[in-house]
Amino acid sequence: MGDLEPKIRNHQNWEQALIQAAKAVAMISRYEADTLESLSRTRNRYAHPSFDEVGALFDPTPEEVRYFIRTLYDIVLSQPAQLGAFYVNQLLELIKSPTFFSNQPFSDELTQLKVHVVEKVNRINSKQIPRLTKELFKALSSPINKEHELNILCFLVNVWGAKAELQLSAELSTHWDEYVLEQGLNFTTLEGIFNYPNCINELSEQAQRVVSSAFRDEIFRRGRTSEPVIKFLASADTVPLAQALLNEAPNLIPLDKVIEKSSHYADLFGNNFTELFGQDILKETRRVLKTRDGYQVNPKLATLRKCRIWDLANALPELEQVNFANELIESLNSNSWETMSLLSFDNREEIPIKWVRLLLKQWSNSLSNNSQSQRRSLSYLEHYLGLVERYTCELGNDEELKEAVKTIVELVNQHFRDSQIIAEPEIDDELARAFWQDLLTRYNDEQLHNEPVGSD
């Protein structure tokens, strides 16, 4: 447009040149350019007195004047202020700068800059956007540095995510498809496109296979993850590829690796973690519990707690529920640290009352039939008190429970003749110690057979 300046200064016919320049950079269509040229030729006749060949004064009708003004308004004045090819060229240069965005983008936080991207795109004439995206994909294939790559990725990902809002055509998804097939996906680009999971559905089947392969390699095999990856898997209800990868996970990730890095995989799979791995972890946990290897950390049980252990236990057949309760009690008496944590007084509220009842029943049976268990129970009194406290507070009295409490009080009296030791056994939890002292008060020699558990 620099060629127009001399014409404007010299009062030459610059209007035609301006119309042609606007058409060249797609600010107006060819039809709109022809219409403006026609209006330009008749403008003087409307603005100044003029005569035809026979000397008649030209006198436009009101309808002709309204048409002139309305057409000019529609083509030029009613259009929003937009920028064309020159601005696009500037944008392509500016995006190379680390300060292109006010905040340096990271591939797992790209959506935070969506508003800025949409604002920039809205300033561009719609006919220039396809050229911009084409040039950006070309630059993404060979960025000058990491900052340049992240800037382009941020721009293109957010334009893709805002495609409907910006009223863009499907051509943008075609560009993404071509890029994925030609360039492949590194982890940065992978988590970048996962910021908008539903956009994956717009890729071709072949391109989705590339995404799936990159996901298996980066996420399942190398164990990498981020918020966009978690967001992608959580969208399985609407993104078939995410559901397919979830279905493959148990076959691709070894169970011992899941157990070893349970916190990582629990975060990665979210609510799907239990469904994917819970039953297998429960089986492995029960196998370890049956070994009753004391003084050992049991990571299987720790992982099982992340899988909502009691929900899984509720799904067991009734007989297996009884067996599992017994396995936990025997594991506790074998000094399993994780079992002690699971059944600690502090964690008593986590245990459903149904399982409190089952565990106390197994404890009562163990106390009645096993002298070794009786002696061990004294060492884990705090844990059993958590179960007793839950039971007495929510269910009141039970004959088996009363007998179990009676037995444990008698055991303390038998093994610790010193009244101070009886009153203050080695119980770390202050609430548990207070509850124990309350039990001692209610289960002294005179009251033991007359006052039910849980009475005031």
C-alpha positions in Angstrom: 0.0 0.0 0.0 3.0 2.3 0.1 2.4 3.0 -3.7 -0.7 4.9 -2.7 1.0 7.7 -0.8 2.4 9.6 -3.8 -1.0 9.5 -5.5 -2.8 10.8 -2.4 -0.3 13.6 -2.0 -0.7 14.6 -5.7 -4.5 14.3 -5.6 -4.3 11.6 -8.3 -6.9 8.8 -8.7 -5.8 6.6 -5.8 -9.3 5.1 -5.0 -9.0 2.5 -7.7 -5.5 1.5 -6.5 -6.9 1.2 -2.9 -9.8 -1.0 -4.0 -7.4 -3.3 -5.9 -5.0 -3.4 -3.0 -7.8 -4.4 -0.6 -8.9 -7.1 -3.0 -5.3 -8.4 -3.4 -4.9 -9.0 0.4 -8.5 -10.5 0.6 -9.9 -7.7 2.7 -12.8 -7.6 0.2 -14.1 -10.1 -2.3 -13.8 -9.7 -6.1 -17.6 -8.9 -6.3 -17.2 -6.3 -3.5 -14.3 -4.7 -5.4 -16.4 -4.5 -8.6 -19.3 -2.9 -6.7 -17.0 -0.3 -5.1 -15.5 0.6 -8.5 -19.0 1.1 -9.9 -19.9 3.3 -6.9 -16.7 5.3 -7.4 -17.6 6.0 -11.0 -21.1 7.3 -10.1 -20.1 9.2 -7.0 -19.5 12.6 -8.6 -22.9 12.4 -10.3 -24.5 12.0 -6.8 -22.4 14.6 -5.1 -22.4 17.4 -7.7 -24.8 18.8 -10.3 -24.3 17.0 -13.7 -26.1 16.8 -17.0 -26.6 14.0 -19.4 -26.1 14.1 -23.2 -29.2 16.2 -23.9 -28.6 18.6 -21.1 -31.0 17.1 -18.6 -30.0 17.6 -15.0 -29.2 14.3 -13.2 -31.5 14.0 -10.3 -31.2 10.6 -8.4 -34.3 9.2 -6.7 -34.3 8.7 -2.9 -34.2 4.9 -3.5 -31.0 5.3 -5.6 -29.4 7.4 -2.9 -30.3 5.0 -0.2 -28.9 2.1 -2.3 -25.6 4.0 -2.8 -25.2 4.7 0.9 -26.4 1.3 2.1 -24.1 -0.6 -0.3 -21.1 1.5 0.7 -21.9 1.0 4.4 -22.3 -2.8 4.0 -19.0 -3.2 2.2 -16.8 -0.7 4.0 -18.2 1.0 7.1 -20.0 -1.9 8.7 -17.1 -4.2 8.7 -15.2 -4.6 12.0 -11.7 -3.2 12.0 -9.6 -6.1 10.7 -6.1 -6.6 9.6 -4.8 -8.4 6.5 -1.6 -9.8 5.0 0.7 -7.1 6.5 -0.5 -7.9 10.0 -0.2 -11.6 9.4 3.4 -11.1 8.3 4.1 -9.1 11.5 2.5 -11.8 13.6 4.7 -14.5 12.1 7.8 -12.5 13.0 6.6 -11.5 16.5 5.7 -15.1 17.5 9.4 -15.9 17.3 10.0 -13.7 20.4 10.0 -15.2 23.9 7.9 -12.2 25.0 5.2 -12.8 22.3 2.8 -13.8 25.2 2.9 -11.8 28.4 3.4 -15.1 30.3 5.7 -17.8 28.9 3.5 -20.7 27.8 4.1 -24.2 29.0 2.6 -27.1 27.1 0.5 -28.2 30.1 -0.9 -24.7 30.7 -1.8 -23.5 27.2 -5.5 -23.0 27.8 -4.6 -20.2 30.2 -3.7 -18.1 27.1 -6.8 -19.0 25.0 -8.3 -15.5 25.5 -5.2 -13.8 24.2 -5.0 -16.0 21.1 -8.7 -15.5 20.3 -8.3 -11.8 20.6 -5.4 -11.8 18.2 -7.2 -14.0 15.6 -10.4 -11.9 15.8 -8.4 -8.9 14.6 -7.4 -10.7 11.4 -9.6 -10.7 8.3 -11.1 -14.2 8.0 -9.7 -14.7 4.5 -6.2 -14.4 6.0 -6.6 -17.0 8.7 -6.0 -20.0 6.5 -2.7 -18.5 5.3 -1.7 -17.8 8.9 -2.4 -21.3 10.1 -0.6 -22.8 7.1 2.5 -20.7 7.8 2.4 -21.5 11.5 2.3 -25.3 10.9 5.2 -24.9 8.5 7.2 -23.0 11.3 6.2 -25.6 13.9 7.9 -28.3 11.8 11.2 -26.4 12.1 11.1 -23.8 15.0 14.1 -21.7 15.6 14.2 -22.5 19.3 12.1 -24.0 22.2 10.3 -20.7 22.9 9.3 -20.3 19.3 8.0 -23.9 19.3 5.9 -23.3 22.5 4.5 -20.0 21.1 3.4 -21.6 17.9 2.0 -24.7 19.7 0.1 -22.4 22.1 -1.3 -20.4 19.3 -2.4 -23.3 17.1 -3.7 -25.5 20.0 -5.9 -22.6 21.3 -7.1 -21.7 17.8 -8.1 -25.4 17.4 -9.8 -25.4 20.7 -11.7 -22.2 19.8 -12.6 -23.3 16.3 -16.3 -23.2 16.8 -16.1 -19.8 18.7 -14.0 -18.4 15.8 -16.3 -20.0 13.2 -13.3 -21.6 11.4 -13.6 -24.3 8.8 -12.6 -27.9 9.1 -9.4 -27.1 7.2 -7.7 -26.4 10.5 -8.2 -30.0 11.6 -6.9 -31.1 8.2 -3.6 -29.2 8.9 -3.3 -30.9 12.3 -3.9 -34.2 10.6 -1.2 -33.6 8.1 1.3 -32.4 10.8 0.7 -35.4 13.0 1.2 -37.8 10.1 4.3 -36.0 8.7 6.1 -35.0 11.9 4.9 -37.4 14.5 4.4 -36.3 18.1 6.9 -35.6 20.9 5.6 -35.3 24.5 5.4 -31.5 24.3 3.1 -31.5 21.3 1.2 -34.5 22.7 0.2 -32.8 26.0 -0.4 -29.6 24.0 -3.2 -31.1 21.9 -4.5 -32.9 25.0 -5.5 -29.5 26.4 -8.6 -29.9 24.2 -9.3 -33.7 24.2 -12.4 -33.5 22.0 -10.4 -32.1 19.1 -8.7 -35.5 18.8 -12.0 -36.8 17.4 -11.5 -34.6 14.4 -8.3 -36.4 13.4 -8.3 -39.1 10.8 -8.1 -42.7 12.0 -4.5 -42.9 10.7 -3.5 -39.8 12.7 -5.2 -41.1 15.8 -3.1 -44.2 15.5 0.0 -42.0 15.7 -1.5 -40.3 18.8 -2.2 -43.7 20.4 1.4 -44.9 19.6 2.9 -41.8 21.1 0.7 -42.1 24.2 1.7 -45.7 24.8 5.4 -44.8 24.5 5.4 -41.6 26.5 2.8 -42.4 29.2 2.5 -46.1 29.6 6.1 -47.1 29.0 8.1 -44.1 30.2 5.6 -43.2 32.9 5.3 -39.5 32.0 2.2 -37.5 32.8 0.7 -34.0 33.2 -2.6 -32.3 33.8 -3.6 -32.4 30.0 -2.8 -36.1 29.9 -5.0 -36.7 32.9 -7.7 -34.5 31.3 -7.5 -36.6 28.1 -8.1 -39.9 29.9 -10.9 -38.4 32.0 -12.7 -37.6 28.7 -13.1 -41.2 27.8 -16.9 -40.8 27.7 -16.7 -38.5 24.7 -13.3 -39.4 23.2 -13.2 -43.0 21.9 -9.4 -43.0 21.6 -9.1 -42.2 25.4 -11.4 -45.1 26.2 -9.5 -47.5 24.0 -6.2 -46.5 25.8 -7.8 -47.0 29.2 -9.0 -50.5 28.1 -5.4 -51.4 27.1 -3.7 -50.1 30.2 -3.9 -53.3 32.4 -2.2 -55.2 29.5 0.5 -52.6 29.0 1.5 -51.7 32.5 2.8 -54.5 34.7 1.0 -54.9 38.0 4.2 -54.7 40.1 4.9 -51.3 38.4 1.4 -50.1 39.2 1.9 -51.1 42.8 5.4 -49.6 43.0 4.2 -46.2 41.6 0.6 -46.4 42.8 0.4 -42.6 43.6 1.5 -41.8 40.1 -1.0 -44.2 38.4 -3.8 -43.3 40.8 -3.4 -39.6 39.7 -3.1 -40.6 36.0 -6.2 -42.8 35.9 -8.3 -41.0 38.5 -11.7 -42.6 39.1 -10.7 -45.4 36.6 -7.8 -46.6 38.7 -9.9 -48.9 40.8 -11.8 -50.4 37.9 -8.6 -51.0 35.9 -6.4 -52.5 38.6 -8.4 -52.9 41.8 -9.3 -56.6 41.6 -5.8 -57.6 40.6 -4.3 -55.6 43.4 -6.8 -57.2 45.8 -5.7 -60.7 44.8 -2.0 -59.8 45.2 -2.7 -58.1 48.5 -4.5 -61.2 49.9 -1.6 -63.4 48.7 0.8 -61.3 50.7 -1.5 -61.1 53.7 -1.6 -64.8 53.9 2.2 -65.0 54.2 1.9 -63.1 57.6 5.4 -61.8 57.2 5.7 -59.6 60.2 7.8 -56.4 60.4 7.4 -55.7 56.7 5.9 -52.9 54.8 3.1 -54.2 52.5 3.0 -51.9 49.5 0.2 -54.0 48.0 -2.1 -53.1 50.9 -1.1 -49.4 50.7 -1.9 -49.4 47.0 -5.2 -51.2 47.6 -6.2 -48.4 49.9 -6.0 -46.1 46.9 -8.3 -48.4 45.1 -11.1 -48.0 47.7 -10.3 -51.2 49.5 -13.7 -51.5 51.2 -15.6 -51.2 47.9 -13.6 -54.0 46.4 -14.0 -56.1 49.5 -17.8 -55.6 49.4 -17.7 -57.2 45.9 -16.3 -60.4 47.3 -18.6 -63.4 47.9 -19.8 -63.6 51.5 -17.5 -66.4 52.5 -14.5 -64.5 51.0 -15.4 -61.4 52.9 -15.2 -63.4 56.1 -11.8 -64.8 55.0 -10.5 -61.4 54.1 -11.5 -60.0 57.5 -9.6 -62.9 59.1 -6.6 -62.3 56.9 -6.5 -58.7 58.0 -6.7 -59.6 61.7 -4.0 -62.2 61.4 -1.8 -59.7 59.4 -2.3 -57.2 62.2 -1.3 -59.7 64.8 1.8 -60.4 62.7 2.9 -56.8 63.0 2.3 -55.8 59.4 2.9 -52.1 59.3 0.5 -51.3 56.5 -2.3 -53.3 58.3 -1.6 -51.4 61.4 -2.0 -48.1 59.5 -5.2 -49.3 57.8 -6.8 -50.3 61.1 -5.3 -47.5 63.2 -7.5 -45.7 65.7 -7.1 -42.5 63.6 -8.4 -44.3 60.5 -11.4 -45.9 62.1 -13.9 -43.7 60.4 -12.7 -44.9 57.0 -13.9 -48.4 57.7 -17.6 -49.2 56.8 -19.6 -50.4 59.8 -20.2 -53.7 58.0 -16.5 -54.3 58.0 -16.1 -53.1 61.6 -18.6 -55.9 62.6 -16.8 -58.5 60.5 -13.3 -57.6 61.8 -14.4 -57.6 65.4 -16.1 -60.9 64.9 -12.8 -62.4 63.6 -11.0 -60.7 66.5 -13.4 -62.2 69.0 -13.0 -65.7 67.5 -9.2 -65.3 67.5 -9.2 -64.2 71.1 -11.4 -67.1 72.2 -9.5 -69.9 70.3 -5.9 -68.8 70.1 -3.7 -68.1 73.2 -1.0 -66.7 70.9 -3.5 -64.3 69.4 -4.5 -63.2 72.9 -1.0 -62.2 73.8 -0.5 -60.4 70.5 -3.7 -58.5 70.9 -2.2 -56.7 73.8 0.4 -55.2 71.5 -2.2 -53.9 69.1 -4.8 -52.8 71.6 -5.0 -49.3 70.1 -6.1 -50.7 66.7 -8.8 -52.9 68.1 -10.0 -50.0 70.2 -10.7 -48.1 67.0 -13.0 -50.9 65.9 -14.6 -51.2 69.3 -15.2 -47.4 69.5 -16.9 -47.4 66.0 -19.0 -50.3 66.9 -20.2 -49.1 70.3 -20.9 -45.6 69.0 -23.0 -46.8 66.0 -24.4 -50.2 66.9 -24.4 -50.4 70.7 -24.1 -53.8 72.4 -23.3 -57.2 71.0 -22.6 -60.4 72.9 -19.6 -61.4 71.0 -18.2 -57.8 71.3 -18.9 -57.8 75.0 -17.0 -61.1 75.4 -14.1 -59.8 73.3 -13.8 -56.6 75.4 -14.1 -58.7 78.6 -11.4 -61.0 77.4 -9.0 -58.2 76.6 -9.6 -56.5 79.9 -8.9 -59.7 81.7 -5.8 -60.3 79.7 -4.5 -56.9 80.7 -5.2 -57.7 84.3 -3.5 -61.1 84.0 -0.3 -59.8 82.3 0.1 -56.4 84.0 -0.5 -56.5 87.8 0.7 -52.9 88.2 -2.4 -50.8 88.2 -0.6 -47.9 86.6 0.3 -50.0 83.6 -3.3 -51.2 83.3 -4.6 -47.7 83.4 -2.0 -46.3 81.0 -0.9 -49.0 78.5 1.3 -48.1 75.5 -1.3 -46.3 73.4 -0.1 -43.4 71.5 -3.4 -41.9 70.4 -4.9 -39.7 73.1 -8.5 -40.4 72.2 -7.8 -44.1 72.1 -6.2 -43.9 75.5 -9.2 -42.1 76.9 -11.6 -44.6 75.4 -9.6 -47.5 76.9 -9.8 -45.9 80.3 -13.5 -45.5 79.9 -13.7 -49.2 79.1 -11.7 -50.1 82.2 -14.1 -48.1 84.3 -17.2 -49.8 82.9 -15.6 -53.3 82.9 -14.3 -53.6 86.5 -14.8 -56.7 88.5 -18.2 -55.5 90.0 -19.7 -54.1 86.7 -18.4 -56.5 84.1 -21.5 -58.8 84.0 -24.1 -56.1 84.7 -23.4 -53.1 82.5 -23.6 -53.5 78.7 -21.0 -52.0 76.4 -21.8 -48.5 75.2 -24.1 -47.7 78.1 -23.7 -44.3 79.8 
